[in-house]
Amino acid sequence: MWVNAREVPRFYPNAVTLARDDAAITEQLSNIEILQKSNLPGRWAVKDSFMALDLGRRGFDVLHEASWIRNVMLTGSSATDIDWQRETEGKAAWPYHDPNFAMFTGRRGFRVVAGGMLYRAAGVVGLSNVVAEAADAVAVWRSLILLASRTFPRLPVVGYESGSELAAALDAGFEIGDPLRIWVRARE
């Protein structure tokens, strides 16, 4: 389990499970109990990467349920009128200069209409924070797959999504994987 016992950026968990065997689950629950007794401010979350924990009886609510996705191959054309640019600086404290990180924005003219973040680790590229208008969603996912293959060649692209975003990712060439759950708890 990965744990951050400090305040994290909005929409990021304080703990992420990395295994699902019985010993790992016992250790994860112990770590969560320690976090519950800590001084974490406000709401905080646990990403249950394998949907193996039942945290409802520990004061958590389900914030989000999703499925892991993995890119198998690009399907169809990524033809779109969106112009893509890799961001190299910004107001947010993102790791723009980390060679494993890439943030892309898509524009029509001067208007930002799409985006996504890539992070290379452990032999895969994680794709997150995908933003797209519904009509552009499949093309945006396909464009981000191509950008990932150019930025981090020969690595599979993974992430997790739900709802219409999951449907767009599947239409763009991803395959669905195991379910996951994000739990959230408000400080009492």
Steps between C-alpha positions, in 0.01 A plus 500: 500500500620848413414749775525879530416616851492865398252714313497411129380697195126502445369178338807294603488219758707476817540125458509264202490122526763315296416135575193295585616184679381435857825617664495823297136571590576453871793743472290747298224506761761558771647792303154647450436481876823693559389764248161523671677588826726757332438870462406499133286809435161489328401219266753238401483195280621144439527359148415133533673388180348151507160570662609266781437718807171559680551837666130582548504380861809715565320827425579526128259563214546386142602806299556332164495157340687441175684241296864478407567542132797404284575605146524204267548681170385813328176440314373728228617847418597764752421769243373807678519876471647522851859626514703335777780658704718365778493741793838593645394748769193622679356648816439159659788321669512211251832321435545657155875432498475135605593291192235244603216757497318656205191718503326572170232753418291500187378825348264623234636841425578659835246294695613196702254220422684186612789372706667214676801407714749221446737356757755226427571254782560127544498424127165664420366846426216612725244719324290715732298819522363459147276793411287503187165624382266207433505542121883493498556231764600205281728717282660649813571153643650391167713817484626442854593141411706632208659770717587236761660276235709791371597627846566160660551251212413130527327521839141397566262775610283435806252694712154469647164645403127460542180604325517681168877549535544122526283451190710753305825333611369159389394643162851647463674163542526433873389177660323483832672347801421438863274729702628744758343725762587836653396539863471838672477597865424837651691612808266497802 
